[in-house]
């Protein structure tokens, strides 16, 4: 054998061995990840049932569990401030936590408990009570829970409620939605924040509400209209969205609180956190669910404004809606939803950066404080609590789905371990009153079962959603994306920021969102050869890219970076060269 032949033989043997080792290593890696998924999904399953079983034992049919004292609270309404003997006659609570748990039971595969819960609610839940409730919370928790559970109960692929379900949850949802409608009888069409389920809007009711409170009703009420054929619910919610958008500033920013009677802003400082968060979330999710181009146009303008005026590196501060000037440099735990929204529009790189900052704060304290002062790197002196919020787990789930990066499972494992270490008590899971001392508070919010446990479970086991396409409401209730609910655009209509893909004889929308490419890449093109623009793209003011100042330059379509004006008077990415 010649030396050359020997060398070739040795190389082939080496490659064969290397390939064998590589394949073996990959197999072992896949096996290890599968084992972790099984172990962690079972751990989350036990978390859910520890919370759920204790609620059913000590709090059902009232709203929520007090896990330390093993009692209950009717937290959804003002009745939560009353003692048991002072509750209205015949009132036994809204079984809020049970309603919130319905879709989680299905995702965990417990069809038997789901059926029992549906039957109990069908026979016992009653909304004809003298109770003043918060419209937004009742909408996302109760109405959303009922609508979602009705869809799951009637889904033939789930094989649930065979022969025993006759749309009872939909009837309850329609009754509840009808009781919401008087709240919209205002000079602006923006709904009151509070309404009495039995008597409607009470005399001298406050006219102050938040942007989220009156602008985040479209998913639940829109779905209710599609299911019942009664357009009043969607019409009312849609009018509120349009009115709010018409109240935006010239910078495309909105405030935090407003007066529903006058249509005037009360609080001009705004951000992506409490008071505004779900308004942004529902614009993009309503576009996905209902296919209405109007929602996309609103969202894109709002998203660009957020990125321009609120973003500072990987953080988001608050700013005055009129001037865009920063007002408060603080992180709020509700902002942790934002990376999940960015994943939906394909801006995964930006989502990852912000998510990592939130996780850094989580690791620093063991949980996520309600408010963290970015300029001082300390917890807010009065808002030190962590009420078992789901937003970080939610964004972790979305980012794992988008990237399949096992690091996000590590994040999920850290969250699960922290919750079990710091918040688990004999009677359930308690909120943290002070993240610096881990002092607990006697409250297990219903969203812990509706969202926190659900997103953590789906992170490790999403088999329940395989082959199906859902949009999750801001309370974690799944609504299916169905073509029947989508508006059909005229064949000739090709809106800005979209290309057109021919499918048989009908045109279908394609964007950075649907094509999963954002920032857009020049190599990514629609079937008709046109480039797909990213959600962040803002063209330069002039077609020839000439400029006098940076304000004449837009945002680059390929990497979402702000373009600047050169000394020679041309827009470009000069700061990054």
VEXNUDO-923875 format. One record per residue (C-alpha): residue in one letter; x, y, z. Coordinates in pm, whole numbers, plus 50000, padded with zeros to 5 digits. Example, Ala and Ser with C-alpha at 12.3 -4.5 7.8 and 13.67 -1.06 7.14 Angstrom:
# residues 2
REC code     u     v     w
REC    A 51230 49550 50780
REC    S 51367 49894 50714
This chain:
# residues 577
REC code     u     v     w
REC    X 50000 50000 50000
REC    X 50141 50341 49903
REC    X 50171 50622 50155
REC    X 49903 50822 49964
REC    X 49661 50528 49976
REC    X 49737 50479 50344
REC    X 49668 50846 50411
REC    X 49336 50830 50227
REC    X 49238 50517 50416
REC    X 49328 50678 50746
REC    X 49128 50989 50654
REC    X 48822 50785 50559
REC    X 48843 50585 50883
REC    X 48883 50910 51078
REC    X 48580 51064 50907
REC    X 48373 50752 50970
REC    X 48471 50748 51337
REC    X 48414 51124 51367
REC    X 48073 51095 51203
REC    X 47983 50807 51433
REC    X 48096 51003 51738
REC    X 47910 51316 51618
REC    X 47590 51125 51551
REC    X 47626 50951 51886
REC    X 47681 51284 52060
REC    X 47379 51438 51889
REC    X 47170 51135 51980
REC    X 47280 51162 52340
REC    X 47205 51535 52335
REC    X 46856 51477 52194
REC    X 46800 51201 52448
REC    X 46911 51432 52728
REC    X 46680 51710 52614
REC    X 46389 51468 52587
REC    X 46456 51344 52939
REC    X 46468 51703 53065
REC    X 46141 51784 52893
REC    X 45969 51487 53056
REC    X 46116 51565 53398
REC    X 46035 51935 53387
REC    X 45686 51897 53239
REC    X 45603 51656 53521
REC    X 45742 51905 53773
REC    X 45520 52181 53633
REC    X 45223 51942 53627
REC    X 45269 51886 54002
REC    X 45291 52263 54054
REC    X 44962 52314 53875
REC    X 44777 52049 54072
REC    X 44920 52164 54405
REC    X 44769 52506 54332
REC    X 44449 52373 54172
REC    X 44367 52105 54429
REC    X 44413 52346 54718
REC    X 44188 52598 54549
REC    X 43918 52334 54500
REC    X 43954 52225 54863
REC    X 43966 52561 55041
REC    X 43831 52832 54808
REC    X 43596 52691 54543
REC    X 43349 52822 54425
REC    X 43483 53162 54526
REC    X 43726 53357 54311
REC    X 44075 53294 54443
REC    X 44266 53106 54711
REC    X 44446 53244 55015
REC    X 44707 52968 55038
REC    X 44861 53056 55374
REC    X 44536 53085 55572
REC    X 44363 52830 55345
REC    X 44060 53052 55288
REC    X 43920 53244 54989
REC    X 43871 53588 54842
REC    X 43619 53713 54585
REC    X 43881 53936 54429
REC    X 43720 54008 54092
REC    X 43473 54255 54240
REC    X 43432 54483 54539
REC    X 43273 54186 54712
REC    X 43627 54077 54791
REC    X 43626 54339 55067
REC    X 43321 54191 55238
REC    X 43303 53920 55499
REC    X 43124 53595 55416
REC    X 42814 53686 55618
REC    X 42781 54018 55429
REC    X 42784 53878 55076
REC    X 42465 53923 54868
REC    X 42208 53651 54924
REC    X 42268 53354 54698
REC    X 42614 53471 54589
REC    X 42875 53197 54605
REC    X 43145 53355 54392
REC    X 43224 53337 54023
REC    X 43450 53032 54051
REC    X 43708 53254 53881
REC    X 44006 53025 53933
REC    X 43808 52728 53800
REC    X 43714 52920 53484
REC    X 44075 53033 53443
REC    X 44197 52674 53479
REC    X 43978 52520 53206
REC    X 44216 52547 52910
REC    X 44511 52451 53131
REC    X 44331 52127 53223
REC    X 44293 52047 52852
REC    X 44658 52124 52778
REC    X 44761 51899 53067
REC    X 44541 51625 52920
REC    X 44292 51606 53208
REC    X 43974 51579 53006
REC    X 43781 51424 53295
REC    X 43836 51719 53526
REC    X 43765 51957 53238
REC    X 43428 51791 53176
REC    X 43339 51801 53548
REC    X 43427 52170 53563
REC    X 43226 52253 53250
REC    X 42921 52072 53384
REC    X 42941 52244 53722
REC    X 42974 52587 53563
REC    X 42687 52513 53325
REC    X 42456 52438 53616
REC    X 42573 52688 53879
REC    X 42743 52996 53736
REC    X 42517 53302 53751
REC    X 42603 53661 53657
REC    X 42275 53819 53770
REC    X 42430 53951 54092
REC    X 42462 54293 54250
REC    X 42838 54313 54209
REC    X 43054 54601 54083
REC    X 43327 54448 53869
REC    X 43628 54571 53675
REC    X 43539 54545 53306
REC    X 43890 54471 53182
REC    X 43967 54202 53440
REC    X 43627 54038 53402
REC    X 43667 54041 53024
REC    X 44012 53881 53006
REC    X 43955 53635 53289
REC    X 43589 53529 53287
REC    X 43467 53608 52936
REC    X 43793 53493 52778
REC    X 43798 53179 52987
REC    X 43441 53088 52894
REC    X 43481 53158 52522
REC    X 43807 52962 52501
REC    X 43666 52668 52698
REC    X 43356 52659 52477
REC    X 43574 52631 52168
REC    X 43779 52352 52329
REC    X 43462 52172 52439
REC    X 43323 52176 52084
REC    X 43648 52086 51909
REC    X 43590 51738 51766
REC    X 43965 51666 51766
REC    X 43971 51687 52145
REC    X 43687 51436 52183
REC    X 43550 51615 52488
REC    X 43204 51630 52642
REC    X 43060 51361 52421
REC    X 42683 51409 52410
REC    X 42668 51617 52731
REC    X 42766 51963 52615
REC    X 42512 52189 52448
REC    X 42688 52527 52425
REC    X 42623 52609 52791
REC    X 42949 52802 52828
REC    X 42872 53009 52518
REC    X 42531 53096 52664
REC    X 42704 53211 52984
REC    X 42958 53409 52784
REC    X 42685 53580 52582
REC    X 42499 53670 52902
REC    X 42817 53817 53051
REC    X 42905 54004 52733
REC    X 42556 54155 52720
REC    X 42606 54284 53074
REC    X 42924 54456 52957
REC    X 42752 54659 52683
REC    X 42608 54942 52902
REC    X 42968 55032 52995
REC    X 43019 55155 52637
REC    X 42733 55407 52656
REC    X 42961 55709 52692
REC    X 43000 56025 52479
REC    X 43322 55880 52335
REC    X 43222 55514 52309
REC    X 43514 55431 52539
REC    X 43386 55203 52817
REC    X 43373 55273 53189
REC    X 43631 55082 53391
REC    X 43368 54957 53638
REC    X 43016 54826 53592
REC    X 42756 54653 53807
REC    X 42662 54314 53660
REC    X 42299 54353 53768
REC    X 42232 54725 53737
REC    X 42481 54849 53478
REC    X 42674 55172 53525
REC    X 42614 55311 53872
REC    X 42544 55676 53953
REC    X 42858 55888 53995
REC    X 43075 55611 53853
REC    X 43434 55717 53787
REC    X 43506 55812 53428
REC    X 43880 55746 53457
REC    X 44021 55436 53292
REC    X 44344 55309 53140
REC    X 44444 55256 52779
REC    X 44465 54881 52841
REC    X 44137 54882 53029
REC    X 43929 55021 52744
REC    X 44142 54916 52446
REC    X 44210 54548 52517
REC    X 43867 54392 52476
REC    X 43868 54308 52105
REC    X 43991 53946 52119
REC    X 43734 53817 52366
REC    X 43440 54028 52248
REC    X 43533 53979 51885
REC    X 43544 53603 51929
REC    X 43209 53614 52110
REC    X 43053 53794 51813
REC    X 43198 53543 51567
REC    X 43060 53253 51772
REC    X 42712 53397 51839
REC    X 42652 53602 51525
REC    X 42575 53903 51747
REC    X 42798 54185 51618
REC    X 42732 54421 51910
REC    X 43023 54291 52114
REC    X 43286 54324 51842
REC    X 43144 54656 51724
REC    X 43171 54807 52074
REC    X 43526 54683 52131
REC    X 43640 54786 51782
REC    X 43498 55136 51822
REC    X 43695 55173 52146
REC    X 44018 55068 51972
REC    X 43960 55315 51688
REC    X 43876 55598 51926
REC    X 44191 55535 52130
REC    X 44406 55528 51819
REC    X 44253 55858 51705
REC    X 44364 56006 52039
REC    X 44731 55924 51980
REC    X 44987 56203 51964
REC    X 45167 56319 51652
REC    X 45445 56078 51756
REC    X 45201 55782 51743
REC    X 45223 55746 52121
REC    X 44936 55703 52366
REC    X 44902 55800 52731
REC    X 44827 55573 53023
REC    X 44499 55700 53169
REC    X 44210 55900 53021
REC    X 43857 56022 53079
REC    X 43591 55821 52893
REC    X 43342 56107 52909
REC    X 43560 56384 52766
REC    X 43813 56179 52568
REC    X 44096 56375 52730
REC    X 44421 56224 52851
REC    X 44487 56229 53225
REC    X 44835 56076 53235
REC    X 45061 56161 52943
REC    X 45359 55952 53052
REC    X 45350 55610 52891
REC    X 45554 55301 52812
REC    X 45499 54934 52736
REC    X 45408 54837 53092
REC    X 45107 54868 53320
REC    X 44816 55066 53179
REC    X 44915 55030 52813
REC    X 45076 54686 52764
REC    X 44786 54476 52639
REC    X 44669 54747 52398
REC    X 44981 54689 52189
REC    X 44950 54313 52237
REC    X 44590 54305 52117
REC    X 44658 54508 51802
REC    X 44890 54243 51659
REC    X 44694 53949 51797
REC    X 44366 54087 51662
REC    X 44531 54114 51320
REC    X 44639 53750 51342
REC    X 44300 53631 51470
REC    X 44069 53834 51248
REC    X 44291 53922 50951
REC    X 44189 54287 50956
REC    X 44454 54502 50787
REC    X 44353 54800 51001
REC    X 44499 54633 51311
REC    X 44830 54574 51132
REC    X 44861 54938 51029
REC    X 44794 55052 51384
REC    X 45039 54804 51530
REC    X 45322 54881 51290
REC    X 45298 55255 51357
REC    X 45280 55194 51732
REC    X 45570 54947 51725
REC    X 45795 55190 51541
REC    X 45707 55465 51789
REC    X 45783 55237 52084
REC    X 46120 55143 51938
REC    X 46204 55507 51866
REC    X 46092 55676 52188
REC    X 46088 55411 52462
REC    X 46379 55184 52378
REC    X 46720 55246 52532
REC    X 46957 54964 52440
REC    X 46781 54647 52550
REC    X 46562 54829 52806
REC    X 46242 55028 52767
REC    X 46179 55343 52973
REC    X 45867 55558 52986
REC    X 45823 55883 52794
REC    X 45582 56173 52749
REC    X 45344 56091 52464
REC    X 45354 56454 52345
REC    X 45729 56507 52325
REC    X 45888 56162 52338
REC    X 46112 56277 52624
REC    X 46197 56015 52887
REC    X 46000 56044 53211
REC    X 46065 55734 53422
REC    X 46365 55502 53391
REC    X 46216 55188 53534
REC    X 46147 54826 53457
REC    X 45805 54691 53545
REC    X 45735 54321 53556
REC    X 45445 54355 53310
REC    X 45693 54475 53045
REC    X 45829 54119 53029
REC    X 45545 54036 52785
REC    X 45709 54251 52515
REC    X 45965 53995 52387
REC    X 45674 53757 52322
REC    X 45503 54019 52107
REC    X 45830 54081 51921
REC    X 45853 53710 51844
REC    X 45507 53724 51686
REC    X 45628 53988 51439
REC    X 45962 53817 51384
REC    X 46190 54065 51562
REC    X 46357 53777 51745
REC    X 46699 53937 51795
REC    X 46553 54235 51979
REC    X 46325 54004 52178
REC    X 46620 53795 52290
REC    X 46816 54099 52414
REC    X 46532 54232 52627
REC    X 46440 53886 52757
REC    X 46796 53832 52881
REC    X 46783 54158 53077
REC    X 46461 54052 53250
REC    X 46608 53713 53330
REC    X 46917 53883 53475
REC    X 46692 54074 53719
REC    X 46504 53751 53799
REC    X 46829 53577 53891
REC    X 46939 53876 54098
REC    X 46636 53853 54328
REC    X 46504 53501 54274
REC    X 46180 53639 54125
REC    X 46088 53950 53924
REC    X 46008 54263 54130
REC    X 45703 54460 54026
REC    X 45912 54773 53963
REC    X 46289 54812 53929
REC    X 46461 55151 53897
REC    X 46697 55130 53602
REC    X 46881 55454 53677
REC    X 46964 55343 54032
REC    X 46972 54963 53977
REC    X 46752 54908 54284
REC    X 46403 54783 54358
REC    X 46130 55046 54384
REC    X 46089 55129 54756
REC    X 45714 55053 54768
REC    X 45654 54815 54475
REC    X 45874 54526 54585
REC    X 45620 54250 54535
REC    X 45595 53959 54292
REC    X 45236 53828 54256
REC    X 45329 53510 54063
REC    X 45315 53694 53731
REC    X 45352 53492 53406
REC    X 45505 53741 53162
REC    X 45867 53620 53177
REC    X 45759 53256 53142
REC    X 45536 53359 52850
REC    X 45818 53529 52660
REC    X 46049 53237 52736
REC    X 45796 53001 52576
REC    X 45763 53218 52264
REC    X 46139 53253 52222
REC    X 46194 52879 52255
REC    X 45926 52815 51995
REC    X 46095 53062 51760
REC    X 46455 52947 51807
REC    X 46445 52596 51962
REC    X 46746 52710 52163
REC    X 46769 52480 52469
REC    X 46897 52776 52673
REC    X 46536 52890 52709
REC    X 46455 52558 52874
REC    X 46730 52639 53123
REC    X 46554 52968 53189
REC    X 46226 52783 53240
REC    X 46389 52541 53481
REC    X 46528 52832 53682
REC    X 46182 52992 53701
REC    X 46022 52663 53812
REC    X 46285 52605 54079
REC    X 46252 52962 54208
REC    X 45874 52933 54236
REC    X 45899 52607 54427
REC    X 46174 52739 54652
REC    X 46028 53079 54739
REC    X 45650 53069 54690
REC    X 45527 52715 54755
REC    X 45338 52667 55081
REC    X 45126 52383 55216
REC    X 44806 52542 55084
REC    X 44925 52636 54735
REC    X 45154 52908 54597
REC    X 45172 53246 54769
REC    X 45263 53582 54620
REC    X 45586 53747 54733
REC    X 45526 54068 54929
REC    X 45891 54180 54933
REC    X 46147 54034 54692
REC    X 46437 54158 54908
REC    X 46327 53946 55206
REC    X 46101 53690 55034
REC    X 45822 53769 55279
REC    X 45504 53610 55145
REC    X 45154 53747 55092
REC    X 44839 53537 55139
REC    X 44716 53539 54778
REC    X 44727 53291 54490
REC    X 44609 53480 54182
REC    X 44400 53291 53929
REC    X 44647 53382 53652
REC    X 44904 53155 53816
REC    X 44695 52862 53688
REC    X 44573 53030 53369
REC    X 44913 53153 53253
REC    X 45221 53094 53466
REC    X 45184 52717 53492
REC    X 45046 52689 53138
REC    X 45338 52864 52967
REC    X 45593 52676 53176
REC    X 45429 52346 53089
REC    X 45410 52430 52717
REC    X 45778 52523 52724
REC    X 45859 52159 52802
REC    X 45561 51983 52642
REC    X 45365 52150 52363
REC    X 45214 51827 52230
REC    X 44862 51950 52310
REC    X 44903 52222 52045
REC    X 45070 52011 51777
REC    X 44916 52072 51435
REC    X 44697 52354 51565
REC    X 44730 52731 51550
REC    X 44620 52940 51847
REC    X 44648 53297 51963
REC    X 44674 53330 52340
REC    X 44482 53618 52499
REC    X 44658 53839 52751
REC    X 44526 53600 53017
REC    X 44662 53293 52840
REC    X 44331 53165 52703
REC    X 44380 53002 52359
REC    X 44165 53113 52065
REC    X 44203 52922 51736
REC    X 44313 53102 51421
REC    X 44044 53009 51169
REC    X 44000 53119 50809
REC    X 43628 53166 50869
REC    X 43706 53452 51107
REC    X 43935 53629 50860
REC    X 43834 53912 50634
REC    X 43899 53847 50266
REC    X 44084 54127 50094
REC    X 44011 54225 49734
REC    X 44244 54047 49492
REC    X 44384 54377 49370
REC    X 44463 54506 49718
REC    X 44833 54498 49804
REC    X 44887 54716 50112
REC    X 45214 54877 50208
REC    X 45463 54654 50395
REC    X 45313 54339 50244
REC    X 45394 54139 49936
REC    X 45150 53917 49757
REC    X 45179 53543 49717
REC    X 44972 53362 49454
REC    X 44791 53057 49586
REC    X 44575 52918 49311
REC    X 44354 53215 49218
REC    X 44349 53391 49555
REC    X 44614 53627 49691
REC    X 44741 53572 50040
REC    X 44915 53822 50265
REC    X 45281 53766 50340
REC    X 45494 53974 50571
REC    X 45793 53953 50798
REC    X 45551 53803 51048
REC    X 45401 53529 50833
REC    X 45730 53447 50662
REC    X 45918 53447 50994
REC    X 46191 53678 50868
REC    X 46261 53988 51069
REC    X 46471 54181 51031
REC    X 46404 54121 50662
REC    X 46686 53973 50456
REC    X 46746 54072 50096
REC    X 46749 53704 50003
REC    X 46398 53652 50140
REC    X 46147 53724 49868
REC    X 45784 53649 49811
REC    X 45673 53407 49540
REC    X 45617 53700 49306
REC    X 45980 53806 49349
REC    X 45913 54111 49563
REC    X 46120 54173 49874
REC    X 45947 54118 50207
REC    X 45991 54416 50435
REC    X 46040 54381 50809
REC    X 45799 54525 51059
REC    X 46059 54783 51162
REC    X 46130 54931 50816
REC    X 46084 55305 50773
REC    X 46190 55442 50430
REC    X 46409 55749 50397
REC    X 46213 56068 50335
REC    X 46347 56102 49980
REC    X 46374 55829 49719
REC    X 46727 55940 49630
REC    X 46828 55904 49999
REC    X 46947 56267 50017
REC    X 46915 56431 50358
REC    X 46975 56747 50558
REC    X 46945 56598 50908
REC    X 46908 56255 51069
REC    X 46532 56313 51078
REC    X 46528 56269 50698
REC    X 46654 55912 50738
REC    X 46451 55604 50823
REC    X 46511 55262 50977
REC    X 46700 55005 50774
REC    X 46490 54714 50646
REC    X 46764 54454 50675
REC    X 46869 54498 51037
REC    X 46624 54742 51198
REC    X 46900 54995 51276
REC    X 46840 55369 51263
REC    X 46997 55531 50955
REC    X 47181 55864 50988
REC    X 47271 56156 50762
REC    X 47632 56178 50648
REC    X 47838 56495 50605
REC    X 47788 56455 50230
REC    X 47411 56456 50282
REC    X 47317 56090 50222
REC    X 47126 55851 50450
REC    X 47300 55530 50550
REC    X 47428 55312 50834
REC    X 47727 55540 50882
REC    X 47747 55491 51258
REC    X 47799 55116 51211
REC    X 48071 55123 50945
